[in-house]
Amino acid sequence: MSTKAKTKHILTMAAIVILLSACSPLNTDPESTSISKVTKLAGGPVSMRRITSGQYERIIGHVFGSTIELGGRFEPDVRSSGLLEVGASRVSVTPSGFEQYDLMGRNIAAQILSEKNRPILMPCLPSAVDAPDNTCAAQFLGRVGRLLYRRPLTDGELSVQVDKAAEATEVLSDFYAGLELSLASMLVSPPFLFRQEVAEPDPDYPGSMRLDGYSKAGRLSFFLWDAAPDPDLLQAAESGELHTREGLESQVERMLESPRLKDGVRAFFSDMLEFDSFKTLSKDTALYPKFTFRVVEEAAEQTLRTITHHLLFKNKDYRDLFTTPYTFLTPLLGSLYRVPVSSPDGWATHKYGSNDAQAGILTHLSFVALHSHPGRTSPTLRGKALREVLLCQKVPDPPGNVDFNIVQDTANPNFKTVRQRLDAHASEPMCVGCHKITDPLGLALENFNTIGGYRTTENGAVINTGGELDGVMFSNASGLGRAVRDNPATASCLVNRIYSYGVGRMATQSESAWLSDYIEKHFHESGYKLPQLLRIIATSDAFYRVLLSDPGAQIARARSNAQLQTVEK
């Protein structure tokens, strides 16, 4: 063999070794027969995420009971790549935020160790109430610390907290006051406020890394429940059971059957649908006096009830959320939708008729009001939200020098409807591109005003709701819902959003291939059922695999270098 041929052979084999070492399959992995070698590389870096206000509240409620009041306020969350859960890995705690966490921690600790709650929450009695008792303090702090930190406290951590409680007890001559101070400090510590994932060598994939047992339990629990692991899941992590196929599947099935799954699903869709924006949503009260804070609360609740009933209780096709005639209404919402609601004291199920304009969650107040201006509708905002939130398609921001006077002039006698105003506005070359992909979608929802009320005319002119989505024509909101339901991007977007939500970042190159090659295929075969999508992700090795860099890029570089060096030789 010539020197050139030998060199080519060695470099080719080196590239193959790199590929196979990163891809070596485990025989017990059910994905191994269905995924290509490249998609077997799925995995990404570990994350550290600040817990959200909802997660904070759920942790306190699960550990200490639902009667504990938080008080204080939370640091603002940051949305990144469409999700607050992705933004949570990019935020820290400001000095003012720390003060608020400290205030909440002290308030919570005082309630927990009050005379009323001590008998319920304390696992032991001190030898004297006015002197330190390190044994009892260690028992309490170790037990609650394991749940708050989502792992056992190290000997050093526990020793520091016990000593802190003892020192405070000596000064205050009160065992419970000393313990209260120590517990409050734990509630402002990084191991509690941040979900810190830890990687370890993966014995099933030599040379690769995986999340350790407690990090795996945390990722799984926040993914399915939006809460910290319960004692059973922590025990599975501690025993190593969670690293076995049978143990992982058993825990996932238990968690999918738990009532807490509903909280997790609500949290995910609240994040995906950007319901945090309700905090700052306002409408012109002179034009819409019925729009109150209670309406905002009930609007979000209507959609979340519809989603969880459809996806969990009925276990139906995710895509049918955009066409379903079933929903839940209160008398207040009914007055806005102009629909009679027979339940005067609360929520009632409601089914729209085949001739009704309302159908699917796009016609809910939570969508049309959230993506409108205070005093008028906005097909552009609604279409942009539909593209970005539900189809994962980026819409460019408008140029900074755009003139919106025509669109905003609702009293212009020449342009009575918003369609006419938008047509005039979008005729400018700098505007036509973006409006072409947003406005046809938003215009289909023009029968619904800025607070969801139904109308057929604007300024005396009949509203035209026809449009098209990626070549599919429709004449009204119901047709838009069917077009969204049948668009391939709808299911694909959910898969990518829910995976990013679980790992706290955008999918890597290899993960994206795995999601499209494997997860989307199984989601389709399941009939687009959400529980099965959660199950297949949560039981997958790839969901917990850790890579220091994107292996797809590494392989591409290896191939490129091998080819370049071969040519040079």
C-alpha positions as CSV (number, residue, x, y, z in Angstrom):
1,M,0.0,0.0,0.0
2,S,1.4,3.4,-0.9
3,T,2.1,6.1,1.7
4,K,-0.8,8.2,0.4
5,A,-3.2,5.2,0.5
6,K,-2.0,4.3,4.0
7,T,-2.6,7.9,5.2
8,K,-6.1,7.9,3.7
9,H,-6.9,4.6,5.3
10,I,-5.7,5.8,8.8
11,L,-7.6,9.0,8.6
12,T,-10.8,7.3,7.5
13,M,-10.5,4.8,10.3
14,A,-9.9,7.6,12.8
15,A,-13.1,9.3,11.7
16,I,-15.0,6.1,12.0
17,V,-13.6,5.5,15.5
18,I,-14.7,8.9,16.6
19,L,-18.2,8.3,15.2
20,L,-18.6,4.8,16.7
21,S,-17.1,5.7,20.2
22,A,-19.7,8.4,20.5
23,C,-22.5,6.3,19.1
24,S,-21.8,2.8,20.7
25,P,-25.4,1.5,21.5
26,L,-26.5,-0.3,24.6
27,N,-28.3,-3.5,23.7
28,T,-31.1,-2.9,26.1
29,D,-31.8,0.6,24.7
30,P,-35.2,0.3,22.8
31,E,-34.1,3.2,20.6
32,S,-31.1,1.4,19.2
33,T,-33.0,-0.4,16.4
34,S,-34.9,2.7,15.3
35,I,-32.4,5.6,15.3
36,S,-29.4,6.1,13.0
37,K,-25.9,6.3,14.5
38,V,-25.9,10.1,14.2
39,T,-29.1,10.5,16.2
40,K,-27.8,8.1,18.8
41,L,-25.5,11.0,19.8
42,A,-28.4,13.0,21.2
43,G,-27.6,14.8,24.4
44,G,-26.4,18.2,25.6
45,P,-24.7,20.2,28.3
46,V,-26.0,20.2,31.9
47,S,-28.0,23.2,33.0
48,M,-28.4,25.3,36.1
49,R,-31.8,27.0,36.3
50,R,-33.3,29.3,38.8
51,I,-36.6,27.9,40.0
52,T,-39.7,29.8,38.9
53,S,-42.3,31.3,41.2
54,G,-44.6,28.4,40.5
55,Q,-42.0,25.8,41.3
56,Y,-41.0,27.6,44.5
57,E,-44.6,27.6,45.6
58,R,-45.2,24.0,44.7
59,I,-42.0,22.9,46.5
60,I,-43.0,24.7,49.7
61,G,-46.6,23.3,49.5
62,H,-45.4,19.7,48.9
63,V,-42.8,19.8,51.7
64,F,-44.6,21.8,54.3
65,G,-48.3,21.9,53.4
66,S,-50.6,24.1,51.3
67,T,-51.4,26.4,54.3
68,I,-48.0,28.0,54.3
69,E,-48.2,31.6,52.9
70,L,-45.2,32.9,50.9
71,G,-45.3,36.6,51.0
72,G,-42.8,38.8,49.2
73,R,-42.3,38.9,45.5
74,F,-40.2,37.0,43.0
75,E,-37.4,38.0,40.6
76,P,-38.8,38.6,37.1
77,D,-38.4,35.6,34.8
78,V,-36.8,36.0,31.3
79,R,-38.2,34.4,28.2
80,S,-35.6,32.9,25.8
81,S,-36.2,30.8,22.6
82,G,-39.9,31.0,23.3
83,L,-39.8,29.6,26.9
84,L,-39.3,30.9,30.4
85,E,-37.8,27.5,31.3
86,V,-35.0,28.2,28.8
87,G,-34.6,31.7,30.1
88,A,-34.3,30.3,33.6
89,S,-30.8,29.1,32.8
90,R,-29.7,32.6,32.0
91,V,-30.8,34.5,35.0
92,S,-29.3,35.0,38.5
93,V,-30.5,36.7,41.7
94,T,-30.1,40.5,42.0
95,P,-29.4,42.1,45.4
96,S,-33.0,43.4,45.6
97,G,-34.2,39.9,44.6
98,F,-32.1,38.3,47.3
99,E,-33.8,40.6,49.9
100,Q,-37.2,39.4,48.7
101,Y,-36.1,35.7,48.9
102,D,-34.7,36.4,52.3
103,L,-38.0,38.0,53.4
104,M,-40.0,35.0,52.1
105,G,-37.6,32.5,53.6
106,R,-37.9,34.1,57.1
107,N,-41.7,34.3,56.8
108,I,-42.0,30.6,55.7
109,A,-39.6,29.4,58.4
110,A,-41.5,31.3,61.1
111,Q,-44.8,29.6,60.0
112,I,-43.2,26.1,59.8
113,L,-41.8,26.4,63.3
114,S,-44.7,28.2,64.9
115,E,-46.4,26.6,67.9
116,K,-49.3,25.6,65.6
117,N,-47.2,23.7,63.0
118,R,-44.4,22.2,65.2
119,P,-46.3,19.1,66.2
120,I,-47.1,18.4,62.5
121,L,-43.8,19.2,60.9
122,M,-41.1,18.4,63.5
123,P,-39.9,14.8,63.6
124,C,-38.6,15.1,67.1
125,L,-38.7,17.1,70.3
126,P,-35.7,18.9,71.7
127,S,-34.3,17.9,75.1
128,A,-34.9,21.5,76.2
129,V,-36.7,24.3,74.4
130,D,-34.1,26.9,75.6
131,A,-30.9,25.1,74.7
132,P,-29.3,23.6,71.6
133,D,-30.2,20.0,70.6
134,N,-27.9,19.1,67.7
135,T,-29.4,15.6,67.3
136,C,-32.9,16.9,66.9
137,A,-31.8,19.8,64.7
138,A,-29.8,17.5,62.4
139,Q,-32.8,15.2,62.1
140,F,-35.2,18.0,61.0
141,L,-32.7,19.9,58.8
142,G,-31.5,16.7,57.1
143,R,-35.0,15.6,56.4
144,V,-36.3,18.8,55.0
145,G,-33.0,19.7,53.4
146,R,-33.1,16.5,51.3
147,L,-36.5,17.7,49.8
148,L,-35.5,21.3,49.4
149,Y,-32.1,20.6,47.8
150,R,-33.5,17.7,45.8
151,R,-30.6,15.6,47.2
152,P,-29.1,14.7,50.6
153,L,-27.1,17.4,52.3
154,T,-23.4,16.7,52.5
155,D,-21.9,16.2,55.9
156,G,-20.4,19.6,55.7
157,E,-23.6,21.3,54.7
158,L,-25.6,19.6,57.5
159,S,-22.9,20.4,60.0
160,V,-22.9,24.1,59.0
161,Q,-26.7,24.3,59.4
162,V,-26.8,22.5,62.7
163,D,-24.0,24.8,64.1
164,K,-25.8,27.8,62.9
165,A,-29.0,26.7,64.6
166,A,-27.1,26.0,67.8
167,E,-25.3,29.4,67.8
168,A,-28.6,31.2,67.3
169,T,-30.2,29.1,70.1
170,E,-27.5,30.1,72.5
171,V,-28.1,33.8,71.8
172,L,-31.9,33.7,71.7
173,S,-32.4,30.9,74.4
174,D,-35.0,29.4,72.0
175,F,-34.4,26.1,70.2
176,Y,-37.1,26.7,67.6
177,A,-35.9,30.3,66.9
178,G,-32.4,29.0,66.2
179,L,-33.8,26.3,64.0
180,E,-36.0,28.9,62.2
181,L,-32.9,31.0,61.4
182,S,-31.1,28.0,59.9
183,L,-34.1,26.9,57.9
184,A,-34.5,30.5,56.5
185,S,-30.9,30.5,55.4
186,M,-31.5,27.2,53.5
187,L,-34.4,28.8,51.7
188,V,-32.1,31.5,50.2
189,S,-29.2,29.2,49.4
190,P,-28.2,28.4,45.8
191,P,-28.9,24.6,46.1
192,F,-32.5,25.5,46.8
193,L,-33.0,28.5,44.5
194,F,-31.1,26.9,41.6
195,R,-31.5,23.5,39.9
196,Q,-27.9,22.5,39.7
197,E,-27.3,19.5,37.5
198,V,-24.3,17.3,38.0
199,A,-22.7,15.0,35.4
200,E,-20.9,11.7,36.0
201,P,-19.3,9.1,33.7
202,D,-21.8,6.8,32.0
203,P,-20.8,3.2,32.5
204,D,-23.1,2.1,29.6
205,Y,-21.4,4.4,27.1
206,P,-17.7,4.5,27.9
207,G,-16.2,7.9,27.4
208,S,-19.6,9.5,27.7
209,M,-21.3,11.4,30.5
210,R,-24.8,11.3,32.0
211,L,-26.7,13.1,34.7
212,D,-26.1,11.7,38.2
213,G,-29.1,10.0,39.9
214,Y,-30.3,13.1,41.8
215,S,-30.0,15.4,38.8
216,K,-31.8,12.8,36.7
217,A,-34.6,12.7,39.3
218,G,-34.8,16.5,39.3
219,R,-34.9,16.8,35.5
220,L,-37.6,14.2,35.4
221,S,-39.7,15.6,38.2
222,F,-39.7,19.2,37.0
223,F,-40.4,18.0,33.5
224,L,-43.5,16.0,34.4
225,W,-44.7,17.8,37.6
226,D,-43.0,21.2,37.5
227,A,-42.0,20.4,41.1
228,A,-39.2,18.8,43.0
229,P,-38.8,15.0,43.3
230,D,-40.9,13.4,45.9
231,P,-39.4,10.9,48.5
232,D,-40.1,7.9,46.3
233,L,-38.2,9.4,43.3
234,L,-35.3,10.5,45.5
235,Q,-35.1,7.0,46.9
236,A,-35.0,5.6,43.4
237,A,-32.1,8.0,42.6
238,E,-30.2,7.1,45.8
239,S,-30.5,3.3,45.3
240,G,-29.4,3.5,41.6
241,E,-32.8,2.2,40.5
242,L,-33.3,5.3,38.4
243,H,-30.3,4.3,36.2
244,T,-31.9,1.0,35.2
245,R,-34.4,0.7,32.4
246,E,-37.0,-1.0,34.5
247,G,-36.6,1.4,37.4
248,L,-36.8,4.5,35.2
249,E,-39.9,3.2,33.4
250,S,-41.5,2.3,36.7
251,Q,-41.0,5.8,38.1
252,V,-42.2,7.5,34.9
253,E,-45.4,5.4,34.9
254,R,-46.0,6.3,38.5
255,M,-45.5,9.9,37.8
256,L,-47.8,9.9,34.7
257,E,-50.6,8.5,36.8
258,S,-50.1,11.0,39.6
259,P,-52.5,14.0,40.1
260,R,-49.4,16.1,40.0
261,L,-49.1,15.5,36.2
262,K,-51.9,18.0,35.7
263,D,-49.9,20.7,37.5
264,G,-46.9,19.9,35.2
265,V,-49.0,20.1,32.0
266,R,-50.6,23.3,33.1
267,A,-47.2,24.8,33.8
268,F,-45.8,23.8,30.4
269,F,-48.7,25.2,28.4
270,S,-48.7,28.4,30.6
271,D,-45.1,28.8,29.6
272,M,-45.5,27.9,25.9
273,L,-48.6,30.1,25.4
274,E,-46.9,33.0,27.2
275,F,-49.5,33.4,29.9
276,D,-47.0,35.3,32.0
277,S,-47.9,38.2,29.7
278,F,-51.3,38.4,31.5
279,K,-49.5,40.2,34.4
280,T,-49.0,43.3,32.2
281,L,-52.1,43.0,29.9
282,S,-54.3,46.0,29.9
283,K,-57.3,47.1,27.9
284,D,-59.0,50.5,27.4
285,T,-61.5,50.5,30.3
286,A,-63.6,53.2,28.6
287,L,-64.2,50.9,25.6
288,Y,-64.2,47.6,27.5
289,P,-65.4,48.2,31.1
290,K,-66.0,44.4,31.6
291,F,-62.3,43.7,31.3
292,T,-61.1,43.2,34.8
293,F,-58.4,41.3,36.7
294,R,-60.9,38.5,37.2
295,V,-61.5,38.2,33.5
296,V,-57.7,37.8,33.0
297,E,-57.6,35.0,35.6
298,E,-60.7,33.2,34.1
299,A,-59.3,33.6,30.6
300,A,-56.2,31.7,31.4
301,E,-58.1,29.1,33.5
302,Q,-60.5,28.5,30.6
303,T,-57.7,27.5,28.3
304,L,-55.8,25.5,30.8
305,R,-58.9,23.5,31.8
306,T,-59.7,22.9,28.2
307,I,-56.1,21.7,27.5
308,T,-55.8,19.3,30.5
309,H,-59.3,17.9,30.0
310,H,-58.7,17.2,26.3
311,L,-55.1,15.9,26.6
312,L,-55.2,14.1,30.0
313,F,-58.8,13.2,31.0
314,K,-59.9,12.4,27.4
315,N,-56.4,11.5,26.1
316,K,-57.1,13.0,22.7
317,D,-55.1,14.1,19.7
318,Y,-53.1,17.3,20.6
319,R,-53.9,18.8,17.2
320,D,-57.6,18.7,17.9
321,L,-57.2,21.5,20.5
322,F,-57.4,23.8,17.5
323,T,-60.8,22.5,16.4
324,T,-62.5,21.2,19.5
325,P,-66.0,22.6,20.2
326,Y,-65.6,21.7,23.9
327,T,-64.5,24.2,26.5
328,F,-65.2,25.5,30.0
329,L,-67.0,28.8,30.8
330,T,-68.0,30.9,33.7
331,P,-71.0,33.4,33.7
332,L,-68.5,36.2,33.4
333,L,-66.7,34.7,30.3
334,G,-70.1,33.8,28.9
335,S,-71.2,37.5,29.0
336,L,-68.1,38.4,27.0
337,Y,-68.5,35.6,24.5
338,R,-72.3,36.3,24.4
339,V,-72.9,32.7,25.3
340,P,-75.4,31.7,28.1
341,V,-73.8,29.8,31.0
342,S,-76.2,28.0,33.3
343,S,-73.8,27.6,36.2
344,P,-74.1,30.7,38.4
345,D,-71.5,29.7,40.9
346,G,-68.6,28.4,38.9
347,W,-67.3,26.6,35.9
348,A,-69.5,24.7,33.4
349,T,-68.7,22.6,30.4
350,H,-69.8,24.0,27.1
351,K,-70.0,22.7,23.6
352,Y,-70.3,25.1,20.7
353,G,-72.6,24.3,17.8
354,S,-71.4,23.5,14.3
355,N,-72.5,26.9,13.2
356,D,-70.8,28.8,16.0
357,A,-67.8,30.9,15.2
358,Q,-65.9,29.7,18.3
359,A,-63.9,26.5,18.0
360,G,-60.5,25.6,19.4
361,I,-58.2,27.5,21.7
362,L,-57.3,30.1,19.0
363,T,-60.8,31.6,19.6
364,H,-60.3,31.8,23.4
365,L,-60.0,35.1,25.0
366,S,-56.6,34.0,26.3
367,F,-55.2,34.1,22.7
368,V,-57.1,36.9,21.0
369,A,-56.9,39.3,23.9
370,L,-53.3,38.5,24.8
371,H,-52.2,39.3,21.2
372,S,-54.2,42.6,20.7
373,H,-53.7,46.2,21.5
374,P,-55.5,47.9,24.5
375,G,-58.2,49.5,22.3
376,R,-58.2,47.5,19.1
377,T,-57.4,44.2,17.5
378,S,-54.2,43.3,15.7
379,P,-54.2,40.6,13.0
380,T,-50.4,41.1,12.8
381,L,-49.8,40.4,16.5
382,R,-52.2,37.4,16.4
383,G,-50.6,36.0,13.2
384,K,-47.1,36.5,14.6
385,A,-48.0,34.7,17.8
386,L,-49.6,31.8,15.9
387,R,-46.4,31.5,13.8
388,E,-43.9,31.8,16.6
389,V,-45.7,30.2,19.6
390,L,-47.6,27.4,17.9
391,L,-45.6,26.7,14.7
392,C,-42.1,27.6,16.0
393,Q,-41.5,29.9,13.0
394,K,-39.6,33.1,13.6
395,V,-41.2,36.3,12.2
396,P,-38.7,39.2,11.7
397,D,-39.2,42.3,13.8
398,P,-40.5,45.4,11.9
399,P,-37.9,48.0,10.8
400,G,-37.6,50.9,13.3
401,N,-38.8,53.6,10.8
402,V,-42.1,52.0,9.9
403,D,-45.1,54.4,9.8
404,F,-48.1,52.8,11.5
405,N,-50.5,55.8,11.2
406,I,-52.7,54.2,8.6
407,V,-53.1,51.0,10.7
408,Q,-53.9,53.0,13.9
409,D,-56.4,55.3,12.4
410,T,-59.6,53.3,13.1
411,A,-61.8,56.3,12.2
412,N,-60.5,56.7,8.6
413,P,-63.6,56.6,6.4
414,N,-61.6,55.2,3.4
415,F,-60.4,52.2,5.4
416,K,-63.2,51.0,7.7
417,T,-61.9,47.6,8.5
418,V,-58.5,46.5,9.7
419,R,-58.0,44.4,6.6
420,Q,-58.3,47.5,4.5
421,R,-56.0,49.5,6.7
422,L,-53.4,46.7,6.7
423,D,-53.6,46.3,2.9
424,A,-52.8,50.0,2.6
425,H,-50.0,49.8,5.1
426,A,-48.5,46.6,3.8
427,S,-48.2,48.0,0.2
428,E,-44.9,49.6,1.3
429,P,-42.0,47.4,0.2
430,M,-40.4,47.2,3.6
431,C,-43.6,45.9,5.1
432,V,-45.1,43.5,2.6
433,G,-42.8,40.5,3.4
434,C,-43.6,40.1,7.1
435,H,-47.3,41.0,6.8
436,K,-47.7,38.4,4.1
437,I,-46.9,35.6,6.6
438,T,-48.8,37.0,9.6
439,D,-51.9,39.0,8.5
440,P,-53.8,36.2,6.6
441,L,-53.8,34.2,9.9
442,G,-54.7,37.1,12.2
443,L,-57.5,38.3,9.9
444,A,-59.3,35.0,10.3
445,L,-59.8,36.0,13.9
446,E,-61.2,39.5,13.3
447,N,-64.7,38.4,14.3
448,F,-63.3,38.6,17.8
449,N,-62.6,42.0,19.3
450,T,-59.7,42.8,21.6
451,I,-61.4,41.1,24.6
452,G,-62.8,38.1,22.7
453,G,-66.3,39.4,22.1
454,Y,-67.9,38.3,18.8
455,R,-68.7,40.8,16.0
456,T,-69.5,40.6,12.3
457,T,-68.9,44.3,11.3
458,E,-66.3,47.0,11.9
459,N,-67.4,50.7,11.4
460,G,-70.5,49.4,9.6
461,A,-68.5,47.3,7.1
462,V,-68.7,43.5,7.0
463,I,-65.5,41.8,8.2
464,N,-63.8,39.5,5.7
465,T,-62.1,36.6,7.5
466,G,-60.7,34.7,4.6
467,G,-57.1,33.8,4.3
468,E,-54.5,31.0,3.9
469,L,-51.8,29.2,5.9
470,D,-49.0,27.7,3.9
471,G,-51.2,27.3,0.8
472,V,-54.3,26.0,2.7
473,M,-57.2,28.3,2.1
474,F,-59.9,29.1,4.8
475,S,-62.8,31.4,5.2
476,N,-63.1,31.9,8.9
477,A,-61.7,31.1,12.4
478,S,-62.9,27.5,12.2
479,G,-61.1,27.0,8.9
480,L,-58.0,28.5,10.4
481,G,-58.2,26.1,13.3
482,R,-58.4,23.1,10.9
483,A,-55.4,24.5,8.9
484,V,-53.3,24.8,12.0
485,R,-54.4,21.3,13.1
486,D,-53.3,19.7,9.9
487,N,-50.1,21.7,9.5
488,P,-47.0,19.5,10.0
489,A,-45.3,22.2,12.0
490,T,-47.9,22.1,14.7
491,A,-46.9,18.7,16.1
492,S,-43.2,19.3,15.4
493,C,-43.3,22.6,17.3
494,L,-44.8,20.9,20.3
495,V,-42.1,18.2,20.3
496,N,-39.3,20.7,20.2
497,R,-40.9,23.1,22.7
498,I,-41.6,20.3,25.3
499,Y,-38.1,18.9,24.9
500,S,-36.5,22.4,25.3
501,Y,-38.7,22.9,28.3
502,G,-37.4,19.7,29.9
503,V,-33.7,20.3,29.3
504,G,-33.8,24.0,29.8
505,R,-32.1,25.0,26.5
506,M,-32.5,24.7,22.8
507,A,-31.9,21.2,21.3
508,T,-28.4,20.6,20.1
509,Q,-27.7,19.6,16.5
510,S,-27.7,15.9,17.4
511,E,-30.8,16.2,19.6
512,S,-32.7,17.9,16.8
513,A,-32.0,15.0,14.5
514,W,-33.1,12.6,17.2
515,L,-36.3,14.5,17.8
516,S,-37.2,14.6,14.1
517,D,-36.1,11.0,13.3
518,Y,-37.5,9.3,16.4
519,I,-39.7,11.3,18.8
520,E,-41.9,12.9,16.1
521,K,-42.3,9.5,14.5
522,H,-43.5,8.0,17.7
523,F,-45.7,11.0,18.5
524,H,-47.4,10.5,15.1
525,E,-47.8,6.7,15.7
526,S,-49.4,7.4,19.1
527,G,-52.1,9.5,17.6
528,Y,-50.5,12.6,18.8
529,K,-51.3,11.8,22.5
530,L,-49.5,14.0,25.0
531,P,-49.0,11.3,27.7
532,Q,-47.2,9.1,25.2
533,L,-45.0,12.0,24.1
534,L,-44.0,12.7,27.7
535,R,-43.4,8.9,28.3
536,I,-41.1,8.4,25.3
537,I,-39.0,11.5,26.1
538,A,-38.9,10.8,29.9
539,T,-37.8,7.1,29.4
540,S,-35.2,7.9,26.8
541,D,-31.5,7.8,27.5
542,A,-31.0,10.8,25.4
543,F,-33.0,13.0,27.7
544,Y,-30.4,12.5,30.4
545,R,-27.2,12.2,28.4
546,V,-24.6,14.8,28.8
547,L,-22.2,16.1,26.1
548,L,-19.5,18.7,26.6
549,S,-20.0,19.8,23.0
550,D,-22.3,19.1,20.1
551,P,-21.1,15.8,18.6
552,G,-22.7,16.6,15.3
553,A,-20.3,19.5,14.8
554,Q,-17.5,17.4,16.1
555,I,-18.1,14.7,13.6
556,A,-18.4,17.3,10.8
557,R,-15.1,18.8,11.8
558,A,-13.5,15.3,11.9
559,R,-14.8,14.4,8.5
560,S,-13.7,17.8,7.0
561,N,-10.3,17.5,8.6
562,A,-9.9,13.9,7.4
563,Q,-10.9,14.9,3.8
564,L,-8.6,18.0,3.8
565,Q,-5.6,16.1,5.1
566,T,-6.2,13.3,2.6
567,V,-6.3,15.8,-0.2
568,E,-3.1,17.5,1.1
569,K,-1.3,14.1,1.3
